Amino acid sequence: MKEFFTSIPAIHYEGPNSKNPLAFKFYDADKIVMGKPMKKHLPFAMAWWHNLCAAGTDMFGRDTADKSFGAEKGTMAHAKAKVDAGFEFMQKLGIRYFCFHDVDLVPEADDIKETNRRLDEISDYILEKMQGTDIKCLWGTANMFSNPRFMNGAGSTNSADVFCFAAAQVKKALDITVKLGGRGYVFWGGREGYETLLNTDVKFEQENIAKLMHLAVEYGRSIGFTGDFYIEPKPKEPMKHQYDFDAATAIGFLRQYGLDKDFKLNIEANHATLAGHTFQHDLRISAINGMLGSIDANQGDMLLGWDTDEFPFNVYDATMCMYEVLKAGGLTGGFNFDSKTRRPSYTMEDMFHAYILGMDTFALGLIKAAALIEDGRLDKFVEDRYASYRTGIGAKIRSGETTLAELAAYAEKLGAPELPGSGRQEYLESIVNQVMFN
């Protein structure tokens, strides 16, 4: 079998003092953190589309990286070369999962029957490559945003024919996900939204999106898919107004249309910040609603207003992410690097540098988040801040054993309440710094 990354050895942990660019400084797969090996806390996944397909193209310029892997692009030979390269890449980094869109795996044909035949062929090949490894599929999805037919969305399209085509793609992507043992299936509504209300029936479109999702659940369960379905929130781009704006919006949609028993959320850091939230916010909102499922691990550029999908290097954000994940008891999914190297980082070696960066960032975030929890001061402060609800009138409020009239009478006797206790934000931030850098 041809080796694609001949100059890259297997990547090992060498510790924080290592100067070796092709070594982990913080990701020590077997290190025990809060009772579990790091690799169990951090089930990392390779994003097929960015790592094996994206070649540095942007709206102003063509490819800078060669992702042909020695084969002619647009052919099944190229599709198989990507499989070979991807498995070599994952094995050298110790990555145990991958994620895919249908058209990442094979070139899309003009006839969907031919595309499906290609998907059958490539999924057979992937299954062969999985044999004898511990590499698995984390989740699959269908690309229902790139092809011009989806200019008005997939579930939200105004064309019944396009809706049927979207359903066909979802069916096949589910077939392949189940075939490859995927733990989840994602709906990223890349064009499920609108540009102007002048030509849009919002209620009609949202009902149809829900219909497509219900059909997917029904079919998936019928073929033995036992994992979670996911919605991946995003506020804008490519559509100006997307229906899955943020975690709270997506949760409301799922509950409104009776999808909340089968769906959780796949939260992406860059999407949360585009919605005007922190990454931590969307994770917390998902977790407290029992819908934190999986994570797309990346970050955005705060100076740019679009989805830059950068490899994560902000350890504060990674720490706050892992704080939420640990407090929620972990994920049903994993950490997919929906991240791409920058346009000038075009070599094969850069691909490895990028994943080492991302894996080390989240490993350090895990270590520091565990230290914050074990330190206990943040939890103790939050517990004490709401102490007035543990006794007296506060306890009656929480237990539902009071009335509005009783509360009003209580307030009249008070005259005026004292100011609430200080939030001490600056003190708490100093604790975070102390733990981060101690």
Secondary structure, 3 states (H helix, E strand, C coil): CCCCCCCCCCCEECCCCCCCCCEECCCCCCCEECCEEHHHHCCEEEEHHHHHHCCCCECCECCCCCCCCCCCCCCHHHHHHHHHHHHHHHHHHCCCEEEEEHHHHCCCCCCHHHHHHHHHHHHHHHHHHHCCCCCEEEEEECCCCCCHHHCCCCCCCCCHHHHHHHHHHHHHHHHHHHHCCCCEEEECCCCCEECCHHHCCHHHHHHHHHHHHHHHHHHHHHCCCCCEEEECCCCCCCCCEECCCCHHHHHHHHHHCCCCCCEEEEEEHHHHHHCCCCHHHHHHHHHHCCCEEEEECCECCCCCCCCCCECCCCHHHHHHHHHHHHHCCCCCCCEEECCCCCCCCCCHHHHHHHHHHHHHHHHHHHHHHHHHHHHCHHHHHHHHHCHHHCCHHHHHHHHCCCCHHHHHHHHHHHCCCCCCCCCCHHHHHHHHHHHHHC
